[in-house]
Amino acid sequence: MTMRTLPKATVPVHPGVKSHVGEVAAKRWNPDIRAAANAADPERTISVLDVIGADVWGDGVTAKRISGALRAMGDGPVTVNINSPGGDFFEGLAIYNQLREHKGEVTVRVLGMAASAASVIVMAGDQILMARASFLMIHNTWVLAAGDRHAFREVADWLEPFDEAAVSIYAARTGIDAKALAAMLDKETWIGGDSAVDQGFADDLLSSDQIDAAPSNSVEPGLAALKKLDMLLANGVRATKSERRELLAAAKGGKSGAAPTGMSGAAVSDWAQGALNKLQTL
């Protein structure tokens, strides 16, 4: 399917509303999963290997960053590697629009997870390839909001068209009936690689040699653990004692480069311990 036939998404902004990473996606996401070396032309590859939207580190996958990457590449084929737990749904819609409008073939490869907002980005590909052990997760738009009952009714009404937009995008890609897709979003549906191909969410499977899940493949040891800690804290996700200890152990093993700009190696451990202490109270 060419992206030209996919519907364009409208992306308005609602004051006081913030998108949210779901608890299951936050816990199941493995940030170490990346493309294997030489799996695609690095000069024409965009990596979506983080939460969608800017985070406290100044990282995260944003429409601004994707726009800059596409502009630098110019017209022509582009490969997009995705392993993301989702995040800012409206940022995801904006990225979907950018890829949909790119003047060149877009190949999307789901390496590990494409949940929520990331699953919408996946749909912009002319060709969608998924690892057999990877997952798409689709659900209704999740947000954080504050206000009285009137404000919440307004937010609920405001969100409904976005769920309908997501359904229309999935329907255009898969051919699945809109009512059936809406039911899948209502109950939060996880779709594995084989099932995604069978249902039309993807075109084919990736070979296992195109994926690297080894922690040593991370840019800096400990960075993935620190980012996952930050995501759990930012979204108020409860973690088990063993999960907290595992993340802290990985974070403490990080080099100085694993910290936010200007933090020393000792500061990494201090930050990780502080994050763990706060996480234990959530």
BELBELVEN-V571444 format. One record per residue. D_CENTER is the distance of its C-alpha to the mean C-alpha in Angstrom with 2 decimals. Layout:
# BELBELVEN-V571444
d_center=D_CENTER
d_center=D_CENTER
This chain:
# BELBELVEN-V571444
d_center=22.41
d_center=22.38
d_center=19.80
d_center=22.91
d_center=23.48
d_center=20.18
d_center=20.50
d_center=19.55
d_center=17.55
d_center=19.28
d_center=17.45
d_center=19.98
d_center=19.68
d_center=21.16
d_center=22.72
d_center=21.93
d_center=18.70
d_center=15.42
d_center=12.11
d_center=11.20
d_center=8.86
d_center=10.97
d_center=13.31
d_center=13.07
d_center=9.34
d_center=9.98
d_center=13.00
d_center=12.08
d_center=9.27
d_center=11.32
d_center=10.31
d_center=13.50
d_center=12.55
d_center=13.01
d_center=15.19
d_center=18.86
d_center=21.18
d_center=22.59
d_center=20.30
d_center=20.00
d_center=21.72
d_center=20.04
d_center=21.61
d_center=19.87
d_center=16.42
d_center=13.25
d_center=10.69
d_center=6.95
d_center=7.00
d_center=5.93
d_center=4.93
d_center=5.06
d_center=8.86
d_center=11.66
d_center=12.45
d_center=15.97
d_center=16.13
d_center=15.87
d_center=12.76
d_center=9.12
d_center=8.03
d_center=10.58
d_center=12.58
d_center=15.51
d_center=14.28
d_center=13.35
d_center=16.70
d_center=18.53
d_center=17.36
d_center=18.40
d_center=21.59
d_center=22.47
d_center=22.15
d_center=24.19
d_center=24.74
d_center=24.24
d_center=21.80
d_center=18.28
d_center=15.97
d_center=12.18
d_center=10.74
d_center=7.19
d_center=6.20
d_center=2.89
d_center=4.17
d_center=3.26
d_center=6.15
d_center=8.69
d_center=9.37
d_center=12.12
d_center=10.45
d_center=8.25
d_center=11.74
d_center=13.29
d_center=11.25
d_center=12.04
d_center=15.58
d_center=15.84
d_center=15.06
d_center=17.24
d_center=20.01
d_center=19.97
d_center=23.46
d_center=22.79
d_center=21.29
d_center=17.51
d_center=16.53
d_center=12.98
d_center=12.67
d_center=10.30
d_center=11.33
d_center=10.10
d_center=7.38
d_center=5.46
d_center=5.72
d_center=7.04
d_center=6.11
d_center=4.03
d_center=7.39
d_center=9.38
d_center=8.53
d_center=9.68
d_center=12.81
d_center=14.02
d_center=15.14
d_center=18.90
d_center=18.33
d_center=15.49
d_center=15.92
d_center=14.45
d_center=15.56
d_center=17.94
d_center=16.36
d_center=12.74
d_center=11.36
d_center=9.99
d_center=9.99
d_center=11.50
d_center=13.20
d_center=14.98
d_center=13.58
d_center=13.55
d_center=15.05
d_center=17.37
d_center=20.75
d_center=24.28
d_center=27.66
d_center=30.43
d_center=30.53
d_center=31.11
d_center=28.01
d_center=25.90
d_center=27.60
d_center=26.82
d_center=23.09
d_center=23.09
d_center=24.95
d_center=22.72
d_center=19.55
d_center=21.28
d_center=21.12
d_center=17.31
d_center=17.24
d_center=19.92
d_center=18.05
d_center=15.12
d_center=17.96
d_center=19.71
d_center=16.89
d_center=16.44
d_center=20.26
d_center=20.88
d_center=18.89
d_center=20.27
d_center=23.56
d_center=23.04
d_center=25.07
d_center=23.42
d_center=24.95
d_center=23.64
d_center=20.06
d_center=20.58
d_center=21.82
d_center=18.78
d_center=16.60
d_center=19.31
d_center=19.15
d_center=15.40
d_center=15.46
d_center=13.98
d_center=14.89
d_center=15.72
d_center=16.34
d_center=19.99
d_center=19.61
d_center=16.99
d_center=19.63
d_center=22.40
d_center=20.93
d_center=20.02
d_center=16.21
d_center=16.62
d_center=19.73
d_center=20.23
d_center=19.25
d_center=18.56
d_center=21.32
d_center=20.73
d_center=22.17
d_center=19.26
d_center=16.98
d_center=17.66
d_center=16.69
d_center=19.41
d_center=18.87
d_center=21.34
d_center=18.96
d_center=17.09
d_center=18.42
d_center=20.21
d_center=20.98
d_center=19.76
d_center=17.01
d_center=14.23
d_center=16.22
d_center=16.79
d_center=13.20
d_center=12.55
d_center=15.81
d_center=14.86
d_center=11.75
d_center=14.17
d_center=16.84
d_center=15.08
d_center=14.19
d_center=17.55
d_center=16.44
d_center=19.55
d_center=19.65
d_center=22.65
d_center=25.20
d_center=24.44
d_center=20.68
d_center=21.68
d_center=24.30
d_center=22.17
d_center=19.63
d_center=22.65
d_center=24.45
d_center=21.66
d_center=21.34
d_center=25.13
d_center=25.23
d_center=23.35
d_center=25.31
d_center=25.97
d_center=23.35
d_center=20.65
d_center=21.51
d_center=20.81
d_center=23.30
d_center=26.87
d_center=26.42
d_center=28.70
d_center=28.17
d_center=30.05
d_center=27.91
d_center=24.81
d_center=26.58
d_center=27.86
d_center=24.48
d_center=23.02
d_center=26.10
d_center=25.84
d_center=22.22
d_center=23.39
d_center=26.38
d_center=24.39
d_center=21.93
d_center=25.09
d_center=26.18
d_center=23.17
